[in-house]
């Protein structure tokens, strides 16, 4: 199955901050005006032609991007919960160290280590979760669009892949 991976558009978090949502409350951040423009532009990309389904992360910024693409391409949209963003605190402790988890993840290259500052999701677990989310589609579709997050996309490309907002990567899943 050909998979067109698309990172969500630029997000804004002013409303999340105003409401004082902690940590993973940032998952509710919606697209900025630029993010909407990015999604509109990527929806016209020729690489999307022939796709049969759009599969999206449930997080607001990805789902809003996917909705714009779906509206403009008339491709059906579905949501897969396990395509959600990387988890900086799998125990949901609300630790003040959550803000430092990403840098710790990068420093350790996603590998589990006894020196982790907080129990963040490992690269191996992230890859297993996200790849399993797409398994039900492999024999049903020839080409799909997956709208998700840059760090999720790295599990289909490579660890150091820096994906720009609304950036596209193409992969084959067997």
C-alpha beads as a LAMMPS data file, in Angstrom:
LAMMPS data file: protein, C-alpha beads

174 atoms
173 bonds

1 atom types
1 bond types

-500.0 500.0 xlo xhi
-500.0 500.0 ylo yhi
-500.0 500.0 zlo zhi

Masses

1 110.0

Atoms # bond

1 1 1 0.000 0.000 0.000
2 1 1 1.318 3.416 -0.924
3 1 1 1.105 5.856 1.989
4 1 1 1.275 9.602 1.561
5 1 1 2.274 10.909 4.992
6 1 1 1.414 14.549 5.652
7 1 1 2.373 16.480 8.752
8 1 1 -0.330 18.789 10.084
9 1 1 -0.233 22.504 9.357
10 1 1 1.175 25.095 11.736
11 1 1 -0.733 25.051 15.026
12 1 1 -1.619 27.834 17.433
13 1 1 -1.804 27.400 21.182
14 1 1 -2.986 30.809 22.401
15 1 1 -6.440 29.514 23.323
16 1 1 -4.937 26.513 25.116
17 1 1 -2.633 28.789 27.123
18 1 1 -5.484 31.205 27.886
19 1 1 -7.503 28.335 29.342
20 1 1 -4.421 27.107 31.239
21 1 1 -4.708 23.579 29.874
22 1 1 -1.724 21.623 31.200
23 1 1 0.674 19.403 29.277
24 1 1 -1.289 17.220 26.883
25 1 1 -4.062 19.822 26.794
26 1 1 -1.925 21.278 24.003
27 1 1 -3.282 18.456 21.856
28 1 1 -6.350 20.665 21.449
29 1 1 -4.441 23.414 19.642
30 1 1 -5.989 24.239 16.288
31 1 1 -4.392 25.499 13.086
32 1 1 -3.124 29.045 12.761
33 1 1 -4.148 31.067 9.706
34 1 1 -0.857 30.019 8.122
35 1 1 -1.617 26.379 9.021
36 1 1 -4.975 26.617 7.234
37 1 1 -3.211 28.037 4.155
38 1 1 -0.637 25.240 4.316
39 1 1 -3.414 22.631 4.417
40 1 1 -5.223 24.295 1.507
41 1 1 -1.996 24.270 -0.520
42 1 1 -1.057 20.655 0.257
43 1 1 -4.576 19.518 -0.685
44 1 1 -3.710 20.458 -4.289
45 1 1 -0.484 18.433 -4.367
46 1 1 -0.462 16.003 -7.312
47 1 1 0.945 13.214 -5.109
48 1 1 -2.487 12.940 -3.462
49 1 1 -4.169 11.956 -6.734
50 1 1 -5.540 8.422 -6.669
51 1 1 -5.705 8.184 -2.885
52 1 1 -8.743 6.262 -1.696
53 1 1 -8.879 7.281 1.963
54 1 1 -7.523 9.866 4.405
55 1 1 -6.558 8.494 7.813
56 1 1 -5.963 11.086 10.524
57 1 1 -4.594 11.417 14.014
58 1 1 -7.384 12.434 16.406
59 1 1 -5.514 15.546 17.605
60 1 1 -7.090 18.825 16.581
61 1 1 -4.253 20.186 14.423
62 1 1 -4.017 16.957 12.395
63 1 1 -7.752 16.413 12.137
64 1 1 -8.335 20.007 10.993
65 1 1 -5.618 19.580 8.338
66 1 1 -7.171 16.282 7.221
67 1 1 -10.647 17.842 7.081
68 1 1 -9.420 20.590 4.756
69 1 1 -7.733 18.020 2.512
70 1 1 -10.864 15.841 2.543
71 1 1 -13.120 18.776 1.667
72 1 1 -10.905 19.856 -1.228
73 1 1 -10.237 16.377 -2.635
74 1 1 -13.572 14.734 -1.846
75 1 1 -11.697 11.790 -0.290
76 1 1 -13.357 10.070 2.653
77 1 1 -11.809 10.774 6.061
78 1 1 -11.462 8.437 9.024
79 1 1 -9.676 8.761 12.373
80 1 1 -7.230 6.315 13.925
81 1 1 -6.610 6.985 17.602
82 1 1 -3.207 5.292 17.586
83 1 1 -1.824 7.804 15.083
84 1 1 -1.824 10.386 17.875
85 1 1 1.220 12.409 18.832
86 1 1 4.205 10.991 20.725
87 1 1 3.533 10.806 24.458
88 1 1 5.925 12.797 26.663
89 1 1 4.472 11.236 29.834
90 1 1 2.962 7.778 29.372
91 1 1 2.027 7.694 33.067
92 1 1 0.121 11.022 32.908
93 1 1 1.835 12.212 36.088
94 1 1 1.602 15.929 35.220
95 1 1 5.238 16.165 36.247
96 1 1 6.946 19.521 35.722
97 1 1 9.534 17.561 33.719
98 1 1 7.070 16.963 30.858
99 1 1 8.375 20.093 29.152
100 1 1 11.862 18.591 29.038
101 1 1 10.782 15.139 27.827
102 1 1 11.237 15.821 24.105
103 1 1 14.848 16.952 24.518
104 1 1 15.505 13.865 26.655
105 1 1 13.880 11.675 23.971
106 1 1 16.110 13.200 21.264
107 1 1 19.243 12.987 23.428
108 1 1 18.565 9.277 24.005
109 1 1 17.487 8.773 20.356
110 1 1 14.174 7.391 21.589
111 1 1 15.822 4.479 23.355
112 1 1 14.600 3.314 26.727
113 1 1 17.168 4.094 29.380
114 1 1 17.196 4.042 33.170
115 1 1 18.296 7.693 33.050
116 1 1 15.054 8.976 31.476
117 1 1 13.871 12.094 33.293
118 1 1 10.244 11.010 32.924
119 1 1 8.549 7.940 31.455
120 1 1 8.172 9.139 27.855
121 1 1 7.126 6.899 24.977
122 1 1 10.088 5.158 23.371
123 1 1 10.702 5.223 19.630
124 1 1 10.142 1.459 19.526
125 1 1 6.739 1.750 21.231
126 1 1 5.763 4.724 19.079
127 1 1 6.671 2.785 15.935
128 1 1 4.770 -0.310 17.042
129 1 1 1.660 1.733 17.912
130 1 1 1.584 3.761 14.710
131 1 1 2.405 0.895 12.342
132 1 1 -0.238 -1.300 13.969
133 1 1 -2.772 1.487 13.412
134 1 1 -2.320 1.156 9.651
135 1 1 -2.280 -2.644 9.398
136 1 1 -6.078 -2.957 8.895
137 1 1 -5.824 -0.811 5.750
138 1 1 -2.958 -2.589 3.981
139 1 1 -4.995 -5.191 2.078
140 1 1 -8.042 -2.960 1.601
141 1 1 -6.443 0.028 -0.144
142 1 1 -3.755 0.673 -2.717
143 1 1 -3.096 4.288 -1.735
144 1 1 -3.971 6.266 1.390
145 1 1 -3.154 9.651 2.866
146 1 1 -2.148 9.708 6.525
147 1 1 -2.276 13.070 8.311
148 1 1 -0.353 12.984 11.550
149 1 1 2.648 14.445 13.375
150 1 1 6.290 14.853 12.412
151 1 1 7.560 12.520 15.112
152 1 1 5.007 9.882 14.056
153 1 1 6.211 10.220 10.472
154 1 1 9.780 9.433 11.590
155 1 1 8.665 5.905 12.458
156 1 1 7.928 5.383 8.755
157 1 1 11.030 7.213 7.459
158 1 1 13.991 7.660 9.851
159 1 1 14.587 8.985 13.362
160 1 1 16.265 12.229 12.258
161 1 1 13.682 13.186 9.625
162 1 1 12.661 16.797 10.294
163 1 1 9.278 17.232 8.625
164 1 1 8.039 20.755 7.953
165 1 1 4.391 21.706 8.507
166 1 1 2.300 20.078 5.773
167 1 1 5.427 18.320 4.554
168 1 1 4.895 15.116 2.587
169 1 1 6.734 11.814 2.728
170 1 1 5.843 8.819 0.567
171 1 1 6.327 5.248 1.799
172 1 1 5.219 1.729 0.888
173 1 1 3.747 -0.616 3.479
174 1 1 3.549 -4.337 2.823

Bonds

1 1 1 2
2 1 2 3
3 1 3 4
4 1 4 5
5 1 5 6
6 1 6 7
7 1 7 8
8 1 8 9
9 1 9 10
10 1 10 11
11 1 11 12
12 1 12 13
13 1 13 14
14 1 14 15
15 1 15 16
16 1 16 17
17 1 17 18
18 1 18 19
19 1 19 20
20 1 20 21
21 1 21 22
22 1 22 23
23 1 23 24
24 1 24 25
25 1 25 26
26 1 26 27
27 1 27 28
28 1 28 29
29 1 29 30
30 1 30 31
31 1 31 32
32 1 32 33
33 1 33 34
34 1 34 35
35 1 35 36
36 1 36 37
37 1 37 38
38 1 38 39
39 1 39 40
40 1 40 41
41 1 41 42
42 1 42 43
43 1 43 44
44 1 44 45
45 1 45 46
46 1 46 47
47 1 47 48
48 1 48 49
49 1 49 50
50 1 50 51
51 1 51 52
52 1 52 53
53 1 53 54
54 1 54 55
55 1 55 56
56 1 56 57
57 1 57 58
58 1 58 59
59 1 59 60
60 1 60 61
61 1 61 62
62 1 62 63
63 1 63 64
64 1 64 65
65 1 65 66
66 1 66 67
67 1 67 68
68 1 68 69
69 1 69 70
70 1 70 71
71 1 71 72
72 1 72 73
73 1 73 74
74 1 74 75
75 1 75 76
76 1 76 77
77 1 77 78
78 1 78 79
79 1 79 80
80 1 80 81
81 1 81 82
82 1 82 83
83 1 83 84
84 1 84 85
85 1 85 86
86 1 86 87
87 1 87 88
88 1 88 89
89 1 89 90
90 1 90 91
91 1 91 92
92 1 92 93
93 1 93 94
94 1 94 95
95 1 95 96
96 1 96 97
97 1 97 98
98 1 98 99
99 1 99 100
100 1 100 101
101 1 101 102
102 1 102 103
103 1 103 104
104 1 104 105
105 1 105 106
106 1 106 107
107 1 107 108
108 1 108 109
109 1 109 110
110 1 110 111
111 1 111 112
112 1 112 113
113 1 113 114
114 1 114 115
115 1 115 116
116 1 116 117
117 1 117 118
118 1 118 119
119 1 119 120
120 1 120 121
121 1 121 122
122 1 122 123
123 1 123 124
124 1 124 125
125 1 125 126
126 1 126 127
127 1 127 128
128 1 128 129
129 1 129 130
130 1 130 131
131 1 131 132
132 1 132 133
133 1 133 134
134 1 134 135
135 1 135 136
136 1 136 137
137 1 137 138
138 1 138 139
139 1 139 140
140 1 140 141
141 1 141 142
142 1 142 143
143 1 143 144
144 1 144 145
145 1 145 146
146 1 146 147
147 1 147 148
148 1 148 149
149 1 149 150
150 1 150 151
151 1 151 152
152 1 152 153
153 1 153 154
154 1 154 155
155 1 155 156
156 1 156 157
157 1 157 158
158 1 158 159
159 1 159 160
160 1 160 161
161 1 161 162
162 1 162 163
163 1 163 164
164 1 164 165
165 1 165 166
166 1 166 167
167 1 167 168
168 1 168 169
169 1 169 170
170 1 170 171
171 1 171 172
172 1 172 173
173 1 173 174
